[in-house]
Amino acid sequence: MDEETLERTYQENLEERIITYLSELKDISLEKAMDIYYHSMMAEKIHRGVEGIQYLDFKVLVEILCETEKELLT
């Protein structure tokens, strides 16, 4: 497995954990959590690897998402 494949797999697993945790934390469906995540600026930052954000703990990332993009949660 090359580095690019490994990074892509890590990112996919991270996104899955973020969506699952967001769903549990906010008591919303996985579909709603997925919609929130993929419409967030955070998803774009993780995808682009901005400032190494993709290496933060998924729970921390969900907290940041909830604090910085509150409008998506309504």
N, CA, C and O of each residue as an XYZ file, in Angstrom:
296
protein
N       0.857     -1.172      0.000
C       0.000      0.000      0.000
C       0.902      1.234      0.000
O       1.773      1.384      0.858
N       0.679      2.107     -0.972
C       1.499      3.315     -1.043
C       0.960      4.394     -0.108
O      -0.123      4.256      0.462
N       1.722      5.452      0.035
C       1.384      6.521      0.975
C       0.057      7.198      0.627
O      -0.729      7.515      1.520
N      -0.190      7.416     -0.646
C      -1.427      8.083     -1.073
C      -2.656      7.238     -0.728
O      -3.657      7.768     -0.246
N      -2.583      5.941     -0.970
C      -3.683      5.037     -0.645
C      -3.915      4.981      0.856
O      -5.057      4.980      1.315
N      -2.843      4.935      1.610
C      -2.936      4.915      3.064
C      -3.593      6.189      3.588
O      -4.449      6.129      4.470
N      -3.200      7.330      3.054
C      -3.776      8.617      3.462
C      -5.265      8.687      3.124
O      -6.059      9.174      3.929
N      -5.642      8.212      1.957
C      -7.041      8.222      1.535
C      -7.879      7.311      2.441
O      -8.993      7.670      2.822
N      -7.349      6.147      2.782
C      -8.045      5.227      3.672
C      -8.213      5.840      5.057
O      -9.279      5.732      5.662
N      -7.161      6.484      5.560
C      -7.226      7.156      6.857
C      -8.318      8.229      6.843
O      -9.105      8.333      7.783
N      -8.360      9.015      5.783
C      -9.343     10.094      5.669
C     -10.765      9.536      5.627
O     -11.659     10.081      6.275
N     -10.981      8.480      4.888
C     -12.314      7.870      4.818
C     -12.754      7.367      6.191
O     -13.906      7.549      6.583
N     -11.842      6.739      6.913
C     -12.166      6.256      8.260
C     -12.436      7.415      9.211
O     -13.326      7.330     10.057
N     -11.677      8.494      9.076
C     -11.878      9.674      9.900
C     -13.265     10.260      9.643
O     -13.988     10.586     10.585
N     -13.631     10.392      8.391
C     -14.943     10.941      8.050
C     -16.061     10.070      8.604
O     -17.064     10.586      9.097
N     -15.900      8.777      8.528
C     -16.904      7.860      9.073
C     -17.047      8.058     10.587
O     -18.164      8.093     11.105
N     -15.929      8.186     11.289
C     -15.975      8.393     12.743
C     -16.604      9.738     13.087
O     -17.386      9.832     14.033
N     -16.272     10.778     12.326
C     -16.847     12.107     12.557
C     -18.370     12.050     12.404
O     -19.100     12.531     13.270
N     -18.833     11.478     11.334
C     -20.270     11.412     11.050
C     -20.993     10.591     12.123
O     -22.051     10.999     12.601
N     -20.446      9.469     12.494
C     -21.060      8.622     13.517
C     -21.123      9.342     14.858
O     -22.152      9.315     15.533
N     -20.034      9.979     15.241
C     -20.001     10.682     16.522
C     -20.941     11.885     16.514
O     -21.621     12.137     17.509
N     -20.991     12.618     15.427
C     -21.901     13.757     15.307
C     -23.354     13.284     15.455
O     -24.154     13.932     16.130
N     -23.683     12.174     14.832
C     -25.017     11.600     14.918
C     -25.367     11.253     16.363
O     -26.465     11.555     16.830
N     -24.442     10.627     17.058
C     -24.673     10.241     18.454
C     -24.748     11.463     19.366
O     -25.634     11.553     20.216
N     -23.831     12.388     19.191
C     -23.750     13.566     20.055
C     -24.995     14.441     19.945
O     -25.509     14.925     20.953
N     -25.471     14.640     18.739
C     -26.615     15.529     18.506
C     -27.937     14.783     18.392
O     -28.982     15.390     18.157
N     -27.888     13.455     18.559
C     -29.079     12.616     18.486
C     -29.849     12.866     17.183
O     -31.045     13.158     17.187
N     -29.128     12.741     16.089
C     -29.697     12.897     14.755
C     -29.371     11.654     13.932
O     -28.512     10.857     14.309
N     -30.051     11.500     12.826
C     -29.808     10.338     11.973
C     -28.421     10.425     11.333
O     -27.835     11.502     11.222
N     -27.924      9.283     10.923
C     -26.641      9.264     10.216
C     -26.731     10.061      8.923
O     -25.768     10.720      8.531
N     -27.872     10.007      8.266
C     -28.054     10.744      7.017
C     -27.942     12.247      7.252
O     -27.295     12.957      6.483
N     -28.580     12.726      8.325
C     -28.513     14.151      8.659
C     -27.081     14.540      9.030
O     -26.593     15.588      8.608
N     -26.415     13.702      9.811
C     -25.031     13.974     10.205
C     -24.122     14.008      8.981
O     -23.215     14.837      8.896
N     -24.367     13.115      8.046
C     -23.578     13.080      6.814
C     -23.797     14.354      6.004
O     -22.849     14.930      5.470
N     -25.037     14.783      5.918
C     -25.373     16.006      5.197
C     -24.677     17.214      5.836
O     -24.109     18.052      5.136
N     -24.727     17.293      7.157
C     -24.073     18.397      7.873
C     -22.576     18.381      7.593
O     -21.992     19.401      7.229
N     -21.968     17.224      7.765
C     -20.516     17.138      7.589
C     -20.099     17.514      6.169
O     -19.202     18.337      5.988
N     -20.729     16.930      5.176
C     -20.290     17.165      3.799
C     -20.628     18.567      3.281
O     -20.118     18.974      2.237
N     -21.471     19.302      3.989
C     -21.738     20.696      3.631
C     -20.908     21.668      4.470
O     -21.061     22.883      4.349
N     -20.045     21.141      5.305
C     -19.249     22.002      6.191
C     -17.934     22.423      5.543
O     -17.411     21.760      4.647
N     -17.425     23.543      6.030
C     -16.097     23.987      5.606
C     -15.039     23.021      6.136
O     -13.985     22.845      5.526
N     -15.332     22.402      7.272
C     -14.385     21.457      7.847
C     -14.115     20.283      6.902
O     -12.974     19.841      6.773
N     -15.153     19.782      6.246
C     -14.980     18.668      5.314
C     -13.996     19.047      4.210
O     -13.147     18.246      3.819
N     -14.117     20.254      3.723
C     -13.202     20.732      2.680
C     -11.779     20.846      3.215
O     -10.823     20.472      2.535
N     -11.644     21.358      4.421
C     -10.310     21.494      5.029
C      -9.664     20.130      5.235
O      -8.472     19.958      4.981
N     -10.443     19.170      5.692
C      -9.918     17.816      5.887
C      -9.524     17.218      4.551
O      -8.468     16.599      4.428
N     -10.364     17.400      3.563
C     -10.086     16.866      2.224
C      -8.780     17.438      1.656
O      -7.992     16.716      1.045
N      -8.562     18.736      1.864
C      -7.352     19.384      1.342
C      -6.153     19.228      2.277
O      -5.021     19.500      1.878
N      -6.388     18.796      3.507
C      -5.296     18.629      4.464
C      -4.778     19.959      4.988
O      -3.583     20.101      5.246
N      -5.663     20.929      5.146
C      -5.279     22.263      5.594
C      -4.714     22.199      7.013
O      -5.382     21.729      7.934
N      -3.505     22.666      7.176
C      -2.830     22.785      8.473
C      -2.839     21.484      9.267
O      -2.801     21.522     10.497
N      -2.886     20.360      8.612
C      -2.855     19.069      9.301
C      -4.106     18.777     10.114
O      -4.083     17.926     11.004
N      -5.205     19.479      9.816
C      -6.440     19.311     10.581
C      -6.912     17.863     10.585
O      -7.553     17.428     11.541
N      -6.611     17.121      9.551
C      -7.077     15.742      9.441
C      -6.443     14.817     10.474
O      -6.869     13.671     10.618
N      -5.440     15.293     11.188
C      -4.784     14.454     12.186
C      -5.285     14.704     13.607
O      -4.811     14.075     14.552
N      -6.238     15.618     13.759
C      -6.850     15.835     15.064
C      -7.810     14.689     15.375
O      -8.296     14.012     14.468
N      -8.074     14.480     16.643
C      -9.007     13.456     17.082
C     -10.406     13.765     16.548
O     -10.811     14.927     16.504
N     -11.132     12.746     16.149
C     -12.457     12.956     15.556
C     -13.421     13.636     16.520
O     -14.288     14.392     16.081
N     -13.294     13.388     17.810
C     -14.177     14.047     18.778
C     -13.882     15.537     18.859
O     -14.796     16.350     18.989
N     -12.625     15.887     18.785
C     -12.226     17.299     18.777
C     -12.748     17.966     17.513
O     -13.237     19.095     17.563
N     -12.648     17.286     16.394
C     -13.137     17.838     15.132
C     -14.646     18.071     15.173
O     -15.125     19.079     14.653
N     -15.395     17.164     15.779
C     -16.842     17.350     15.897
C     -17.142     18.539     16.797
O     -18.042     19.323     16.496
N     -16.418     18.688     17.882
C     -16.605     19.847     18.760
C     -16.343     21.147     18.008
O     -17.103     22.108     18.132
N     -15.279     21.171     17.239
C     -14.948     22.363     16.444
C     -16.055     22.636     15.429
O     -16.484     23.778     15.263
N     -16.507     21.603     14.764
C     -17.583     21.749     13.781
C     -18.832     22.334     14.435
O     -19.447     23.248     13.887
N     -19.204     21.822     15.584
C     -20.403     22.292     16.281
C     -20.261     23.741     16.739
O     -21.249     24.474     16.776
N     -19.066     24.155     17.082
C     -18.835     25.521     17.554
C     -18.709     26.515     16.418
O     -19.187     27.643     16.529
N     -18.077     26.120     15.332
C     -17.771     27.069     14.270
C     -18.786     27.103     13.139
O     -18.825     28.062     12.368
N     -19.608     26.064     13.034
C     -20.580     26.012     11.939
C     -21.966     25.681     12.481
O     -22.650     24.783     11.991
N     -22.358     26.431     13.503
C     -23.635     26.203     14.185
C     -24.829     26.251     13.243
O     -25.820     25.552     13.451
N     -24.733     27.074     12.209
C     -25.860     27.228     11.286
C     -26.204     25.921     10.573
O     -27.339     25.750     10.130
N     -25.266     25.011     10.455
C     -25.527     23.735      9.808
C     -26.330     22.786     10.699
O     -26.947     21.835     10.219
N     -26.309     23.059     11.991
C     -26.952     22.175     12.945
C     -28.420     22.491     13.198
O     -29.094     21.778     13.941
N     -28.907     23.545     12.588
C     -30.298     23.935     12.829
C     -31.231     23.401     11.766
O     -32.437     23.643     11.825
